[in-house]
């Protein structure tokens, strides 16, 4: 069984929470794209954990976790993330964490270039997390990167780094007029982490292929959502990698295998971190109340998230491009304070009512068409069965199923592991 867990909207849908929950049924959890530019928050009996790079299955002792070739890995950040988890009593060894030798290393100069470019753009900035993601993915396709497998061969990565830095410093000095990056400093940085991670680096493509052939259950974990995908998202306000389920076997290293199941994660309302068009966005008191009720602040950056009602148009599009077989609806309990719940049912674009998600460049022209439904206006966080939910909550879930065209199998009513309802 090969399952992909993906985001339907702009990211921050609660994928980490659902991966942590569902991983009890899997042998392996694999992150297949992205870097430390977004966070997955997991709350369990050990406490609250924010994971930026590590797969969310790392919190289960019997699950093997894989960092796939589609990822970009900041070694210093990974070191700190592992250290925090170990301090909390989480065991991380080469037996339960395996890192692809083909994954790309996000270097300190990538972070530097990310910041320099965002500063240069000024008001036209893309809303980067300033963690080097765009520059390192750019270098990957320019073939100007070091990969994790290089760390096993110091002579190779020392030589590669020398040639790459000659190229990067041309840009740093002549485009941004900043001080060049020193070879000795970057060599020392790599040498430090090469010693730490060498035993974790393997051919994960071969490992996953063998596991799949043996009938192991593998879960692929995405970062961010469909609307941040480099091809299908709100370009250019996207991530720099493919966040969609179809990329999972490629980014994990097993393009010869096909997915059996795609679980799409979407919130009972909308949230968005960063820049770009967000048609259903709420403002003022309405936005503040929803943001506070949902604790909507970025797990990686702490930035307040933009929020709004559930967006049917964007969600239907996300479900389509992800190829979802079922949905997990998160944070339904957050809406309990509302007597009436708004839903963005359609868009108005140039005087026309539309149901399909438009081309990204003209999204700023779209306006939300709001529909309101009756809320349940009571605490549902203790509900654990479908029968315990109030009628209005069940009606809301059914309405979202009908409007998006995909069945909702799981409903989250809290952040804890057991705070969910299996609908069927």
N, C-alpha and C positions, 0 to 999 in steps of 0.2 A: 504494500500500500504506500503510494507516494502522494502526499498531501501538501498543498501550498496554502499558507496563511497570508492573506494580502489585505492591504488597505483599499477602501472604495473611494475615499475622498481626498483630502489635502494632507493626509497623515494625521498622527495623533488620535487615531480612532480607538486605540486600546488593544493593539495587536499583541504587545508583550503580555498583557494580562490574560489574553485568550491562549496564547502559546503556552504560557505557564500552566494553565488549566488543562489544556488538551494534551500536553506532552506526556502526561501520565500514561497515555495509551500508545506511546511511540518509543522506539529504540534509539533514534537519532534525530537531532534537531540541527538544521543547517541554515546559517545566514548566507544569502547568495548575492547580495549587492550592498552598496553604500558603505559609509564609514562611520565616524563618530559625530556626524552632523545631526543626528536625531536620537531620541532616547526612548526606551521601552521601560515603563514603570511597572514593577511587580510587587504586590503586597502579599506576604504569606505569614506563616506562624513564626518565621525568623525575623520579620520586620519588613521595612520598605527598601526596595532596591531599584536603582536607576541604571539600566544597562545601555551603553552606547554602542559597543562593538561586539560584546559576547552574545551568543544566542541565548534566548530566554530559558532554554532547557537546562542551562548551567546550574539552576537552583534545584534540580532533581538529581540525586546522587547516582541513580541507575540509568541516566540518559547520557549518551555520547554526543558531544557538541562539535560541530564542524564550522569553520570559517572558510567560506568558499572562494574560488578564484575570481569571482565577480566583485569581491570586496576591495576596499582601499584601507590600509591599516596603519594608523599612527601608533608606532611602537611605544612611545612614551605614554600615550593615553591608555593603551592596552595594559601596560605595566601597572599604572595607577588603579585601573579598574579591577584588575585581578587582586591587587594588594588590599583594596577595600573589601572585596568579597571574602578573602581569606581571613581578614580581621573579624569578619562577622561569622566565621566558622564554616564557610563554604570551601569544600575541597576542590582544587583545580590542579590536575596532573595531566601528563601526556596520554593517560588512559581515557580521560573524559573530555579532553579538549584537543582537537586536531586542526591545524592551520594549513591551508592549501599552499603548496610551494609556488603556485602561480598567482596568488594574490599580490597586489601591488602595494608598495610601501609609501605611505604619505609622509613626506619629509618636512622638517621645520621650514624649509624655504617655500614649500607649497602653501603653508599657513600664511607666511609672510606675503606671498604674491596675492593670495585671496584678499587679505586686508588692504594691500596697496590698490588693487583694482576696484574694490568697493568704495574706497575713499576717492579714487579718481572719478568714479561715476557720480558721486554726490547724490543729488535728489533722484537720479535715474537708476540707482542701485537695484540689484536683483533681490536683496534681502538675504544674502548669504549668512551662514552661521559663522563665517570667518575661520573655518577649520581646515581649509586647504582642499576641499573636495573637488571643486571645479578645476583648479589647476592640475591636480594629480590625475584626474580622469582625462584631461586634455593631454597631459604628458604620456599617459598610457597609449593613446591612439597616435601620438607623435613618436612613439617608441623611444622615449627619453626617461624611462623609469627603472627603478630597481624592484625586484620581486622578492617575496619572502624566501624562496629557494636559494637566492643568491647569498643569504646570510650563512649558509653552510660552507661557502667557499670564499674566505676573506680575500684572497688574491684577485678573484673575479670582481667582487663588489667594490674593492678599492679602486681597481682600474676603471670600472664602469662609472663610479661616482666622479672620478676626475674628469672624464669626458662630458658627463651630463652637466657638471657645474660650470664648465667652460661655456656651454650653451645657455644655461640659466642666468649666469651673471651678465651675459650680453643684454638680456632683457631687463634684469634688475637695475643695471647701471644706466643703460641708454634709453630705456622707455620710462622707467619710474624714477630715475636719478637717485637711487638709494645705494647704500653701501653694499659692496659685493659680499657674498657668502663665502666664508673661509673653508677651504678643503679640510684642514686639520680638525676643525670643529665638527663638521659633518661626519668625518671618518670616526671620530671618538664617539659620537652619538650612535652610529651604527654598530661599532664594536661592542658597546655596552649592552645593547639589546640583542645582538647576535648570540652572545653567550647565554642570555636568559631564555631565548625562545627556540634555540636550535633543535631541541628534543621534541618540540611540538609540531615541527614542520614536516609534512609528509606529502605524498601524492594522494590527496584526498579524492581525486577523480577515481583512482583505482580502488580506494577503500570503499567509496559509496557504490561503485558499480558492483563490487563483490557482495556488499551488504544487501543491495536490491535483489541480486540473483539468489541470495540465501533466504529471501522472503522477509527481511527486516522491514519494519515500518519506519518510514523516513518522513519527517516534516520539514518543509522549506519555509523559512521565515523571511518575510520582506520587511524593508524599512520604508517609511513614508507611504504615500497612497498613490492611486492611479493618476490623480490630477497633478502629481509632481513627477510623473514619468517623463524622461527626456524626449520621447516621441509623442506620447498621447496626452501629456499634461498641458498646463497653462503656460506654454513656452513663451518667453525665456525664463519665466519665474518658476523653474522646475529644479529638481535635483539634476545630477549629471550622469545618472545611470538609469537602467530600466527597472522599474518597480513592479512590473506586471508579472502575473503568474507564469506566462509562457516563457519568460526568461529564466525561471527557477532552475530547470534542469541544466541550462547552459552555465549560469552563474555559480551553480553548485559543482559543476564538473561532470555531469552525467547527461550530455545531450542525446545519448542513445536511449534514454528512458522517457516515458510519458507519464504525465500526472494522472492520477485516478480521481482526485478530488480537489476542489478549490473552495476554501472557506473565506468568504469576504467579510471583513470587519468594518462595520459602520456605526457611528454614534446615533443616538436618538435625536440629536440636533447636530449642528455644524460647527466646526472650529477650524481655524487656519492660523499658522504661524508664518510670519514673513510677508513679503510684498506680493503684488499681483492681484488680478481681478478676483473678487469674492462676492458674487451677485447677491447672495442672501444675507449679507452682513447686517447685523443690528448695531445700533449706536446708542449713546446716552445711557439713561437709567436701565432700559431694557437689556442692553448689552452687559452692563456692570452686574446686574442681578444674575444673569445666566453665567457669566464668567466666574463669579464668586461661588455660585451653587455647584458648578462643575470643577472648580479648582483648575481653571484653564490657564496654566502657565507652562511654557516649554520645558520638557524634561532635560533637554541638553543645554538650553540657554537661559531658562528662567524668564524669557520674554512673555508678556501677557499675550494670550492668543486672541485673535479676532474671532468673534462668535456670531451665531445667527441660528435661525430655525432650520429644521431638516430640509435639505434641498433635493427634491425629487428628480429634477432634471440632471443634476450633477451625479446623483447616486445611481440613476438608471444607466447613465453613460459609464460610470466606473464599474458597475456590475458586468456590463457588456464587454468592455475591453479586458477585464480580468477573467472572463469566462467562468463566473462563479456558479458552483453547484448548490451552494447554500450560504446563508448569512448568519453571522453572530452580531446581534444588536447590543451595543454597550451603553452604559450610563443612562438607562431608562429612569432610574431612581432620581436623577438630577432634575427631571421635569416635574417632580411631585409638588413643587411650590406653586405651580401655575394653575389657575382656574380655567383658562383657555390656552390651548397650545397652538402657536402659529406653524404653518407648513408652507414652504416655498413650492407651490404645486407646478408652476410653469414660469417661463420668462416672457417678458415683453421686449421685443427688439425692433426698433424703428417702426413702432405702431402695430406690429404683428405679434400675436400670441404664438409662442413656439414651445414644443415639447422635447426637442432634441438639442443636445449640448452644442453650441455654435463654435466656429473657428476661434482659437484663443485670442487672436489680434482684435476681434470685434466684441469680445466679452465685456469690456468696460462700458459698452453701449447698452447692455442688457439690464433690465429692471425686474425685480422679483414680483411674481403674482402670488399674493399671500392668501391662504385659506386657513380658517381657524376651526379647531375641533375642541370638544369638551375635555377638560383634564380630569384626573382622578383626585387631585388635591388631598392626598394622604400619603403617609410613609409606606413604601413598598419594599424597603431594604431587607426586611425579614422574610419576605416571600421566597419559597423554595420550590413551589410547584405552580403549574399553570392555573390550577383551580384556586390558588390563594390570591391571584391578581384581581384587582377590581375590574369590573366590566369595561370601564373607560380605557384602562391600560390595555386590555385585550383588543378593544376596538382600534386603538392607535396602532398596535402591532399589525393587526390584520390590514389596516388601511395602507401601511407602508409596504406590506407584501404585495398588495394589489397594485399600488402605484409604481413600484419598482420592478415587478414581475419576477421576484425571486423569493423563495421560502425562507423564513427566519427560523432557524433551528435552536439557537441559543439566545438567551436574553440575560444580560448582566444587570444586576440591581445593586451592585456595590463593588468595592475594589478588592475585597477578600476572595480567596480561592473558591470558597463555597457559596459566594453570593451570586448565584446564577440559577437560571431556570432552563431546563431542557424542554422545548416545546413539543417535540415528537421524537 
